[in-house]
Every structure is written in structure tokens, then in C-alpha cells.
Amino acid sequence: MSGPQNISELHELASQPDRSVIESLREVDSNVLVIGAGGKMGFHLSRMIHRALTELKSRHRVIAISRFGSAGATELFDDQGIETISIDLTREGVVENLPDANNIFFLAGVKFGTGDNPEVLHQMNVDLPSRVARRYGNSKIVALSTGCVYSFTKPASGGSVETDPLNPPGEYANSCVEREQAFRDSGARTSLIRLNYSVDLRYGVLVDIAQKVLLEKPIDVTTGFANVIWQGDAIAYIVKALTKAASPPFVINVTGKRVLSVRDVAQRFAQRCCKDVTFIGTEKETAWLNNASKSHQLWGQPSISEDELIEWVADWLLSGGPTLDKPTRFEVRDGKY
């Protein structure tokens, strides 16, 4: 399958609902709220749900909620007929006055620039989820978490599974553990999505590596292994998790099938792009790695393989495709972002 060649094709492909996504929304009995929709996955998630509900001829709407701070931030949503609410979710009383709905996708959170600001981490990753869980305690909630709630593990293990203990390094990762606990404590029916790492061609681990290769910058392989997944596949799993929302929460890892070697990926990009590549550091024995076999057994393998995704990223960057300039910093090992 050939990859998208421009932004319109990227949005189209990343938000295309397959039949199982459509069927997972057949029983939706109210509007759907996407809280924190202004982030990197919010538009594609909102549009996939909107397209599925349109296919089902549902009368219910998707409402995307976020600060939408930049000029024109809602245009993509508006153009697709997706309703938006622009609001600062951290203001007192805002969450409590959001529209009623029985189906909630919660994407809000903060990571970067928080290394020395634990107050912001707590406000966004702990307090806000607690308030949302209380507000929508009678609804079904799908809440985005992260694979960073696990400890580092060896590639040979295949990655952490959902029943592994949570003992992550750093303030950010621990705030994500607390975010999960906030939903548990609320008693709300919830699915917790432990995701790493989504790639939509404009950002992601593969984009980080490929850009360094193209710029002939050395690749640090200290964190030498990673999981990746095409954003369209990640969003499809997230949508389907709505059917599994439960109390205590249903927990699911979402990522690709394989553990990738950073060194191998960089060498593939170098060959593909006709560039030399140099490396610094030596691979540590461990990395943040997820085993997503549970989600694959429930809902099938990702439609786009890691090999295809590598080719897509190379084609996108070589053709001058835009990026979001938002490095994942997946190589960070102390949890300080």
C-alpha cells in the first residue's frame, strides 16, 4: 500500500474507519466528546469517529473540546463538520459545565517542558483527569495513557504486558500512573490506552531518526530500541476500546508488532536516502517497550507494518513533506522532559 503524498491524503488515510471501527460505534447512544482534541491525535480521532457515525447514519455528533490556542486551530474540524468548543479546561468550573454525553475520549495531558514544573504535571495529568472522571462518572471513557508507565525492559522480553507492575522513572511517567489511578478511583467505566509510539509522518520516533539521517547528524543509540505504530491504526484501536470500558478499568497496550532497533532503522533510512550515518553511544540493555499482543488478538494486526511505515516516512521527508517540529525525545531515560 502506497503512503500519503500530501496533507490531504495524510488526513484522509489516518482517519479512515474500517468496518470494525464502524461497528464498534453502532450502539453509541449520545454525542461523543473528544476532550483535549487540539493535540497531535485529536483531529484524526475526531474525524474517524465522525466518519463512522456518518456511515451509520447516526444523529449523534462529535464535539471536539480543547484550548485551540493558535489562530485557525479549529479550521480542520470546521471543514469536516465537526463541532468544536474552545475553552481552557483548567479553569475552575469549566469541566463541570461541559455538555452531557455518554461517550468520552480523553486525550488531554502534558509532557514536554515539565522537568522542573511538577505543579503543571499534577494539574494536567492528575487533577484534570480526576475532574473529568467525576463529571462523567456514568459515561464510558477511553483515556489515553502511555507505555511510559512501565519500567524499562529488555527487547528479548517482547515488551511489557498489561499485568506488569508500574514502576517508571521520572516525574512525568509517575504523573501518568497517577492519571490512571484517578480513573480507577472514580469508578467510571474506563478503557486505559497505554500507547507508544504513534507516527503520522509529520512526527514520531521514525521521523526523529530519519530527520537526523537526512541532516547527517549522529544518532544516539543509548536507548537503542522502540515500538512504533501508524497513527491511523493507533486511533482505530482507541475507538474500538470504547466497547471495553469497564470498572475497574480495562487496560490495553497499543503499539506495533515488533521491537525495532534504532541502529537498524537509521541504517535503513541512510540507505534509502543515500546518506552516510554515524552513531554515538552504546545500546543499553533496556528501553520502554510494549507488548501489544492483547490488542492484536482482540482487534487484529495493524494494517500498516513497521517496514511499510519506514518507507512512508522516507518518501514523505524526501518529497519535502512538512513536519510538526515536535520531537518525541524517546531516547530520554531519566524521565525528565
C-alpha positions as CSV (number, residue, x, y, z in Angstrom):
1,M,0.0,0.0,0.0
2,S,1.4,3.4,-1.0
3,G,1.7,6.1,1.6
4,P,0.0,9.5,1.6
5,Q,1.6,12.1,-0.8
6,N,0.3,15.3,0.8
7,I,-1.5,16.6,3.8
8,S,-5.0,16.0,2.5
9,E,-4.1,12.3,1.8
10,L,-2.5,12.0,5.2
11,H,-5.6,13.3,7.0
12,E,-7.8,11.0,4.8
13,L,-5.8,7.9,5.4
14,A,-5.2,8.5,9.1
15,S,-8.9,9.0,9.8
16,Q,-10.3,6.2,7.6
17,P,-12.6,4.0,9.7
18,D,-12.6,0.3,8.8
19,R,-15.7,-1.9,9.2
20,S,-14.7,-3.0,12.8
21,V,-14.4,0.7,13.8
22,I,-17.8,1.5,12.4
23,E,-19.4,-1.5,14.1
24,S,-17.8,-0.6,17.4
25,L,-19.8,2.7,17.3
26,R,-23.1,1.3,16.2
27,E,-24.5,1.3,19.7
28,V,-23.4,4.9,20.5
29,D,-26.4,6.5,22.2
30,S,-25.3,10.1,22.6
31,N,-23.0,12.7,21.3
32,V,-19.3,11.8,21.5
33,L,-16.9,14.2,23.3
34,V,-13.2,14.3,22.4
35,I,-11.6,16.2,25.3
36,G,-8.1,17.5,24.5
37,A,-8.7,17.4,20.8
38,G,-6.2,20.1,20.0
39,G,-3.2,17.7,20.3
40,K,-1.4,15.6,17.8
41,M,-4.0,12.8,17.6
42,G,-7.2,14.8,18.3
43,F,-8.2,15.8,14.7
44,H,-7.7,12.3,13.3
45,L,-9.6,10.7,16.1
46,S,-12.4,13.1,15.9
47,R,-12.7,12.7,12.1
48,M,-12.6,8.9,12.3
49,I,-15.4,8.9,14.8
50,H,-17.3,11.5,12.7
51,R,-16.9,9.4,9.5
52,A,-18.0,6.3,11.2
53,L,-21.1,7.9,12.7
54,T,-21.9,9.4,9.3
55,E,-21.6,5.9,7.7
56,L,-24.0,4.6,10.3
57,K,-26.4,7.5,9.6
58,S,-26.3,8.3,13.3
59,R,-28.0,11.5,14.5
60,H,-25.3,11.9,17.2
61,R,-22.4,14.4,16.8
62,V,-18.7,14.5,17.6
63,I,-17.8,17.5,19.7
64,A,-14.0,18.4,19.9
65,I,-13.0,20.3,23.1
66,S,-9.7,22.0,23.6
67,R,-8.0,25.3,24.2
68,F,-7.3,25.6,20.5
69,G,-4.9,28.4,21.3
70,S,-3.4,29.1,17.9
71,A,-5.1,31.1,15.0
72,G,-7.1,28.8,12.7
73,A,-6.7,25.8,15.1
74,T,-10.4,24.8,14.6
75,E,-10.4,25.1,10.8
76,L,-9.7,21.4,10.1
77,F,-12.5,20.4,12.4
78,D,-14.9,23.1,10.9
79,D,-14.2,22.0,7.4
80,Q,-15.2,18.4,8.2
81,G,-18.4,19.5,10.1
82,I,-17.0,18.6,13.5
83,E,-18.3,20.9,16.2
84,T,-15.7,22.5,18.5
85,I,-15.7,24.1,21.9
86,S,-12.6,26.3,22.5
87,I,-12.1,26.5,26.3
88,D,-9.4,26.3,28.9
89,L,-10.1,23.0,30.7
90,T,-8.0,24.0,33.8
91,R,-10.3,27.0,34.7
92,E,-12.5,26.5,37.7
93,G,-15.9,25.2,36.9
94,V,-15.2,24.5,33.2
95,V,-15.2,20.7,33.2
96,E,-18.3,20.7,35.4
97,N,-20.2,22.7,32.7
98,L,-19.2,20.7,29.7
99,P,-22.0,19.1,27.6
100,D,-23.6,15.9,28.8
101,A,-22.5,12.8,26.8
102,N,-22.3,9.1,27.4
103,N,-19.1,8.5,25.3
104,I,-15.9,10.3,26.2
105,F,-12.4,10.2,24.7
106,F,-9.9,11.9,27.0
107,L,-6.7,12.9,25.3
108,A,-5.6,15.9,27.4
109,G,-2.2,15.8,29.1
110,V,1.2,17.4,29.2
111,K,4.7,16.1,28.9
112,F,7.4,18.4,27.5
113,G,8.8,21.3,29.4
114,T,7.7,19.9,32.7
115,G,11.0,18.6,34.0
116,D,11.1,21.4,36.6
117,N,7.4,22.1,36.9
118,P,5.7,19.3,38.9
119,E,2.7,21.7,39.5
120,V,1.8,21.7,35.8
121,L,2.2,17.9,35.6
122,H,-0.2,17.5,38.5
123,Q,-2.7,20.0,37.2
124,M,-2.9,18.5,33.7
125,N,-2.1,14.8,34.3
126,V,-3.8,14.2,37.7
127,D,-6.2,16.9,38.7
128,L,-7.9,17.4,35.3
129,P,-8.4,13.6,34.8
130,S,-9.9,13.4,38.2
131,R,-12.4,16.2,37.5
132,V,-13.3,14.6,34.1
133,A,-13.8,11.2,35.7
134,R,-16.2,12.7,38.3
135,R,-18.1,14.7,35.7
136,Y,-18.6,11.7,33.5
137,G,-18.9,9.0,36.2
138,N,-21.9,7.5,34.5
139,S,-20.4,7.5,31.0
140,K,-18.0,5.3,29.1
141,I,-14.5,6.9,28.9
142,V,-11.5,6.0,26.8
143,A,-8.5,7.7,28.3
144,L,-5.1,8.0,26.7
145,S,-2.2,6.8,28.8
146,T,1.4,5.9,27.8
147,G,3.7,2.9,27.7
148,C,6.0,5.0,29.9
149,V,4.0,3.8,33.0
150,Y,6.1,0.6,32.8
151,S,9.7,0.1,33.8
152,F,12.4,-0.3,31.2
153,T,12.5,-3.9,29.9
154,K,14.8,-5.9,27.6
155,P,13.9,-6.3,23.9
156,A,14.1,-10.1,24.2
157,S,11.2,-10.0,26.6
158,G,8.9,-8.7,23.8
159,G,7.9,-5.7,25.9
160,S,5.8,-5.1,29.0
161,V,2.4,-6.6,29.2
162,E,-0.7,-5.1,30.8
163,T,-0.3,-7.1,34.1
164,D,3.3,-6.0,34.7
165,P,4.0,-3.8,37.7
166,L,4.2,0.0,37.2
167,N,7.5,1.4,38.4
168,P,8.5,4.1,35.9
169,P,11.4,6.6,36.2
170,G,10.8,10.3,36.4
171,E,8.0,12.8,37.4
172,Y,6.2,12.7,34.0
173,A,5.8,8.9,34.0
174,N,4.7,8.8,37.6
175,S,2.1,11.5,36.9
176,C,0.8,9.2,34.2
177,V,0.5,6.4,36.7
178,E,-1.5,8.8,38.9
179,R,-3.7,9.8,35.9
180,E,-4.6,6.1,35.6
181,Q,-5.3,5.9,39.3
182,A,-7.6,8.9,39.1
183,F,-9.8,7.0,36.7
184,R,-9.7,3.8,38.8
185,D,-10.6,5.7,42.0
186,S,-13.6,7.4,40.2
187,G,-15.3,4.1,39.5
188,A,-16.2,5.3,36.0
189,R,-16.3,2.8,33.2
190,T,-12.9,3.4,31.5
191,S,-10.5,1.9,29.0
192,L,-6.9,3.0,29.6
193,I,-4.8,3.1,26.4
194,R,-1.0,2.6,27.0
195,L,0.4,3.9,23.7
196,N,3.9,4.1,22.3
197,Y,4.8,5.5,19.8
198,S,2.3,6.8,17.2
199,V,3.7,8.0,13.8
200,D,1.7,10.2,11.4
201,L,4.6,11.1,9.1
202,R,4.9,14.7,10.5
203,Y,6.1,13.5,13.9
204,G,7.1,10.3,15.7
205,V,10.1,8.2,16.5
206,L,10.7,7.3,12.9
207,V,10.6,10.9,11.8
208,D,13.0,11.9,14.6
209,I,15.5,9.2,13.3
210,A,15.0,10.0,9.6
211,Q,15.5,13.7,10.1
212,K,18.8,13.2,11.8
213,V,19.9,10.9,9.0
214,L,18.9,13.5,6.4
215,L,20.8,16.2,8.2
216,E,23.8,13.9,8.7
217,K,23.6,14.3,12.5
218,P,24.9,11.5,14.7
219,I,22.3,9.0,16.0
220,D,22.4,8.4,19.8
221,V,21.7,4.7,20.2
222,T,21.9,4.6,24.0
223,T,18.2,4.0,24.0
224,G,18.5,1.5,21.2
225,F,15.0,0.0,20.8
226,A,11.5,1.3,20.3
227,N,8.0,0.3,19.3
228,V,6.0,2.3,16.7
229,I,2.6,2.2,15.1
230,W,0.9,4.1,12.2
231,Q,-1.4,6.8,13.7
232,G,-4.4,5.5,11.8
233,D,-4.0,2.1,13.3
234,A,-3.5,3.5,16.8
235,I,-6.7,5.6,16.5
236,A,-8.7,2.6,15.3
237,Y,-7.7,0.6,18.4
238,I,-8.5,3.6,20.6
239,V,-12.0,3.9,19.1
240,K,-12.7,0.2,19.5
241,A,-11.6,0.3,23.1
242,L,-14.9,2.2,23.8
243,T,-16.7,-1.2,23.7
244,K,-14.4,-2.5,26.5
245,A,-14.8,0.4,29.0
246,A,-15.3,-1.1,32.5
247,S,-14.8,-0.6,36.2
248,P,-12.2,-1.4,37.3
249,P,-10.7,0.0,34.0
250,F,-9.9,-2.2,31.0
251,V,-6.2,-1.7,30.3
252,I,-4.7,-2.3,26.8
253,N,-1.3,-1.7,25.2
254,V,-1.4,-0.1,21.8
255,T,1.6,-0.3,19.5
256,G,3.1,-2.2,16.6
257,K,4.0,-5.8,16.3
258,R,7.8,-5.6,16.5
259,V,10.6,-4.2,18.7
260,L,12.7,-2.0,16.4
261,S,16.5,-1.4,16.6
262,V,17.2,2.3,16.4
263,R,20.6,1.4,14.7
264,D,18.9,-0.8,12.1
265,V,16.2,1.8,11.4
266,A,18.8,4.6,10.9
267,Q,20.8,2.4,8.6
268,R,17.7,1.7,6.5
269,F,17.0,5.4,6.3
270,A,20.6,6.1,5.3
271,Q,20.5,3.6,2.5
272,R,17.1,4.8,1.3
273,C,18.1,8.5,1.4
274,C,21.7,7.9,0.1
275,K,23.2,9.4,3.2
276,D,26.1,8.4,5.5
277,V,25.1,7.7,9.1
278,T,27.2,7.9,12.3
279,F,26.3,6.7,15.8
280,I,27.2,7.8,19.3
281,G,26.7,5.9,22.5
282,T,26.2,2.2,23.1
283,E,22.9,0.4,23.3
284,K,21.6,0.0,26.9
285,E,20.1,-3.4,27.6
286,T,16.7,-2.0,28.2
287,A,14.1,0.5,26.8
288,W,10.5,1.5,27.2
289,L,8.8,-1.3,25.2
290,N,5.3,-2.6,25.0
291,N,3.8,-5.9,24.0
292,A,0.6,-5.2,22.3
293,S,-0.4,-8.9,21.5
294,K,-3.6,-8.5,23.6
295,S,-4.9,-5.7,21.3
296,H,-3.8,-7.6,18.2
297,Q,-5.7,-10.7,19.4
298,L,-8.8,-8.7,20.1
299,W,-8.9,-6.5,17.0
300,G,-6.3,-7.8,14.5
301,Q,-2.8,-6.8,13.5
302,P,-2.1,-3.2,12.5
303,S,-2.9,-2.6,8.8
304,I,0.4,-0.9,8.2
305,S,3.6,-2.8,9.1
306,E,6.7,-1.2,10.6
307,D,8.5,-1.8,7.3
308,E,5.8,0.0,5.3
309,L,5.8,2.8,7.8
310,I,9.6,3.3,7.5
311,E,9.2,3.6,3.7
312,W,6.3,6.0,4.1
313,V,8.4,8.3,6.4
314,A,11.3,8.2,4.0
315,D,9.1,9.1,1.0
316,W,7.4,11.8,2.9
317,L,10.6,13.6,4.0
318,L,12.4,13.1,0.7
319,S,9.5,14.7,-1.1
320,G,9.6,17.7,1.3
321,G,6.6,16.8,3.3
322,P,6.0,19.1,6.3
323,T,6.7,18.1,9.9
324,L,5.3,19.4,13.2
325,D,8.8,20.0,14.7
326,K,7.8,18.1,17.8
327,P,10.5,15.6,18.7
328,T,9.3,12.7,20.8
329,R,12.5,12.6,22.8
330,F,12.0,8.8,23.1
331,E,15.7,8.5,23.9
332,V,15.4,10.2,27.3
333,R,16.0,7.7,30.1
334,D,15.6,9.8,33.3
335,G,12.0,10.7,32.6
336,K,12.8,14.5,32.6
337,Y,11.2,16.3,29.6
